[in-house]
């Protein structure tokens, strides 16, 4: 967000043209760009040239007018080879001793670093760093000239993306949209279909507002920025609203600090944000790779002058770890795998046998979540084949090739007494083994039982980055979901089989979306059913023979007390979990959970 800018003065810019440009054929083997090609946008996802969703993780420069000594081929090598970044952001300030003071010189600087990124096979985000002044229209003619030049010079390169206004502030969305419409046209007029990321008002926080009035065109995304010391659940709710409106989001900048860039170091909230982004496969870039004396800088002051590129601050240690943590290999178009990055940064808990198997017969996976969020919708991915669960009416559970548009491949996980219902997003039926727990038992789907039915409940047991899945009706827990005959083929049956800890019995969860509704929550003998009445949700007890007594917030504060009521308008409740006390005819009181998601 707003940053306390350095008082350093920009000296003469003395960068010559870089003599050789990278071309599409020269990206290093197994590098992110070689594996994924030129990126595009599909739905809310950034995808590779074959349409497979990917997530980029990387670092941003600070203003090169103040910290040019932090950026070199040597420091970029450390970020690529040691940190494992897949994208590098070039923050080109508009004013503040930036672009308009020396357009030709700064264009040359960008050209050089675009080439440096391409030579290392990582993506490069060119950032027109609108900050002060916050109205992007102030220098719109300069911006159009800048983007015409960049699109003519770099538009055909697979590794380049555009960010056309960093953090608009003091303006509304209509102002930003008018600016963006003209800049997008200037870029597209050069026959350039590169991904364009558009900043949003209030320092790129109002993605929800932008999502309701999108800029026309293809391959367009919207900027979300957060600073963990200032922005928490409320901003995540705005971001989720944008996703629900089918607006693709790219976090082109975030920090571990207060919005100023300094003070209030917040590692736990940073991790909460990163987990949230990783679950949704939203790409992210951290501010900043610099040695400025502030919390959000990843290097200790003086590191750049001494060329000590891994002299990390607390922030730097955290971010370096988050870049490599739980990273899943890119789903490559050509069947290759980024094994070099895997070996250096990922899957350290895999045994030698599994590593050899992946090298001999590589499988590409989407980004997988590490924890289950009740009520979310997921694709369920097999570790051995990389294929996903799917089920059709009248058929058994199978594995198939992933299809973005096939709802039969989506499953909603609804918590039930420590287990989960697996509800197909297409049929709304529940997966069940029908109380049969033999080796080879096929899995079908059926309507949700009106009574407590263990055969419809499933346990997810963590196994490193994966899960084994067993049925509640198998009290021994010895049978788990497995691909029949360890097959990698489409339409292979998924059956119950004795656990052997092999890859065909391990499953990953790919987050797809969070339903915007109020869940029905089953707890013991009570069901609270949200009903839409005159555009307001109400809850009522399932038979009317019980009454609602109290509703408590998650921290135990009484929200409302009732006198012999069976219904309650919940429209005044904010998103979150609530405890509801219900009284039956026999006077016994039952605790049940109500989850509000709007």
QUINOR-V821397 format. One record per backbone hydrogen bond with DSSP energy under -1.0 kcal/mol. CO is the residue of the C=O (numbers start at 1). NH is the residue of the N-H. E is the energy in kcal/mol with one decimal. If there is no record, write none. Layout:
CO_NH_E / CO_NH_E
This chain:
23_26_-2.2 / 28_31_-1.8 / 31_35_-2.3 / 32_36_-1.8 / 33_37_-3.0 / 35_333_-1.7 / 36_49_-2.5 / 40_47_-2.8 / 42_45_-2.4 / 45_42_-2.7 / 46_54_-2.5 / 47_40_-2.3 / 48_51_-2.3 / 52_48_-2.3 / 56_284_-2.3 / 57_86_-3.0 / 58_286_-2.3 / 59_89_-2.4 / 60_289_-3.2 / 63_66_-1.9 / 63_67_-1.9 / 67_70_-2.0 / 68_71_-1.6 / 72_76_-2.2 / 73_77_-2.1 / 74_78_-1.5 / 75_79_-2.0 / 76_80_-2.3 / 77_81_-3.1 / 78_82_-2.0 / 78_83_-1.9 / 79_85_-2.2 / 86_123_-2.7 / 87_59_-1.2 / 88_125_-2.4 / 89_61_-2.3 / 90_92_-1.1 / 90_127_-2.2 / 91_93_-1.0 / 92_129_-2.4 / 93_99_-3.2 / 94_100_-2.2 / 98_101_-1.8 / 99_102_-1.8 / 102_106_-2.5 / 103_107_-2.2 / 104_108_-1.8 / 105_109_-1.8 / 106_110_-2.3 / 107_111_-2.7 / 108_112_-2.3 / 109_113_-2.0 / 110_114_-2.6 / 111_115_-1.9 / 112_116_-2.2 / 113_117_-2.3 / 114_118_-2.2 / 115_119_-2.7 / 117_122_-2.0 / 118_121_-1.2 / 121_33_-2.3 / 123_88_-2.2 / 124_161_-2.5 / 125_90_-2.9 / 126_163_-2.9 / 127_92_-2.4 / 127_129_-1.1 / 128_130_-2.2 / 128_166_-1.9 / 129_94_-1.1 / 130_167_-2.2 / 134_169_-1.2 / 135_138_-1.8 / 137_140_-1.5 / 139_143_-2.5 / 140_144_-2.8 / 141_145_-2.0 / 142_146_-2.7 / 143_147_-2.9 / 144_148_-2.2 / 145_149_-2.1 / 146_150_-2.6 / 147_151_-2.5 / 148_152_-2.0 / 149_153_-2.3 / 150_154_-3.1 / 151_155_-1.2 / 154_157_-1.8 / 157_160_-1.1 / 159_124_-3.4 / 161_126_-2.5 / 162_197_-2.9 / 163_128_-2.8 / 168_203_-2.3 / 172_176_-1.7 / 173_177_-3.4 / 174_178_-2.1 / 175_179_-1.9 / 176_180_-3.1 / 177_181_-2.8 / 178_182_-1.5 / 179_183_-2.2 / 180_184_-3.2 / 181_185_-1.8 / 182_186_-1.9 / 183_187_-2.1 / 184_188_-2.9 / 185_189_-2.3 / 187_190_-1.4 / 188_191_-1.9 / 195_162_-2.3 / 196_221_-2.7 / 197_164_-1.9 / 198_223_-2.9 / 200_204_-2.3 / 201_205_-1.9 / 201_206_-2.2 / 204_225_-2.6 / 205_207_-1.7 / 206_210_-1.9 / 207_211_-2.1 / 209_212_-1.0 / 210_213_-1.6 / 219_196_-2.5 / 221_198_-2.5 / 222_250_-2.2 / 226_255_-1.6 / 227_230_-2.6 / 227_231_-2.8 / 232_236_-1.8 / 233_237_-2.2 / 234_238_-1.6 / 235_239_-2.3 / 236_240_-2.7 / 237_241_-2.1 / 238_242_-1.8 / 239_243_-2.2 / 240_244_-2.6 / 241_245_-1.3 / 242_247_-2.3 / 243_246_-2.1 / 248_222_-2.4 / 250_224_-1.6 / 250_252_-1.4 / 251_285_-1.6 / 254_287_-3.1 / 255_228_-2.7 / 256_266_-3.0 / 257_229_-2.8 / 258_261_-2.4 / 260_4_-1.3 / 261_296_-2.3 / 263_258_-2.5 / 266_270_-1.9 / 267_271_-2.2 / 268_272_-2.1 / 269_273_-2.4 / 270_274_-2.7 / 271_275_-2.7 / 272_276_-1.9 / 273_277_-2.6 / 274_278_-3.1 / 275_279_-2.3 / 277_282_-2.4 / 278_281_-1.2 / 283_251_-2.3 / 284_58_-1.8 / 286_60_-2.4 / 288_290_-1.4 / 288_298_-2.0 / 290_299_-2.0 / 292_294_-2.5 / 294_297_-1.5 / 298_313_-1.8 / 300_303_-2.1 / 302_306_-1.5 / 303_308_-2.7 / 307_309_-1.0 / 308_311_-1.6 / 310_312_-1.7 / 311_300_-2.6 / 313_317_-2.5 / 314_318_-2.1 / 315_319_-2.8 / 316_320_-2.6 / 317_321_-1.5 / 318_322_-2.1 / 319_323_-2.3 / 320_324_-1.1 / 321_325_-1.4 / 324_327_-1.2 / 330_332_-1.4 / 337_339_-2.7 / 338_342_-2.0 / 339_343_-3.2 / 340_344_-1.7 / 341_345_-3.1 / 342_346_-2.2 / 347_350_-1.9 / 351_355_-1.9 / 352_356_-2.4 / 353_357_-2.3 / 354_358_-2.4 / 355_359_-2.0 / 356_360_-2.2 / 357_361_-2.6 / 373_376_-2.1 / 376_413_-2.1 / 377_512_-2.6 / 377_513_-1.2 / 378_411_-2.8 / 379_510_-2.9 / 380_389_-2.2 / 381_508_-2.9 / 382_386_-2.2 / 387_382_-3.1 / 388_400_-2.5 / 390_398_-2.6 / 392_395_-2.2 / 397_494_-2.4 / 398_390_-2.0 / 399_491_-2.6 / 400_388_-2.6 / 403_406_-1.7 / 406_409_-1.6 / 407_410_-1.7 / 408_391_-1.1 / 410_425_-2.7 / 411_378_-2.9 / 412_423_-2.5 / 413_375_-3.5 / 414_421_-3.1 / 416_419_-1.7 / 419_416_-3.0 / 420_458_-2.3 / 421_414_-1.8 / 422_431_-2.1 / 423_412_-3.2 / 424_428_-2.1 / 429_424_-2.7 / 430_446_-2.2 / 432_444_-2.0 / 433_436_-1.8 / 438_441_-2.0 / 441_496_-2.1 / 443_397_-2.7 / 444_432_-2.5 / 446_430_-3.2 / 453_456_-2.0 / 454_457_-1.9 / 455_433_-1.2 / 457_472_-2.6 / 458_420_-2.1 / 459_470_-2.0 / 461_468_-2.5 / 463_466_-1.9 / 466_463_-3.6 / 467_507_-2.7 / 468_461_-2.9 / 469_481_-2.7 / 470_459_-3.2 / 471_474_-1.4 / 473_475_-1.2 / 474_477_-1.4 / 478_499_-2.8 / 480_497_-2.1 / 482_495_-2.9 / 483_486_-2.1 / 484_487_-1.5 / 489_492_-1.3 / 492_399_-2.0 / 493_484_-3.0 / 495_482_-3.0 / 496_440_-3.2 / 497_480_-2.9 / 502_505_-2.1 / 503_506_-1.7 / 504_483_-1.4 / 506_383_-2.4 / 507_467_-2.3 / 508_381_-3.0 / 509_369_-2.9 / 510_379_-2.3 / 513_377_-2.7 / 515_517_-1.2 / 523_526_-2.2 / 526_523_-1.8 / 531_538_-2.6 / 533_536_-1.1 / 536_533_-3.3 / 537_570_-2.1 / 538_531_-3.4 / 539_568_-1.6 / 540_529_-1.8 / 547_583_-3.0 / 549_562_-3.0 / 550_581_-2.9 / 551_559_-3.3 / 551_560_-1.5 / 552_579_-2.1 / 553_556_-2.2 / 557_553_-2.8 / 560_551_-2.0 / 565_548_-3.3 / 566_541_-1.2 / 568_539_-2.4 / 570_573_-2.1 / 576_596_-2.8 / 578_594_-2.6 / 579_552_-3.1 / 580_592_-2.4 / 581_549_-3.4 / 582_590_-3.2 / 583_547_-2.6 / 584_587_-1.8 / 588_584_-2.5 / 590_582_-2.8 / 592_580_-3.2 / 594_578_-2.7 / 595_519_-1.1 / 596_576_-1.8
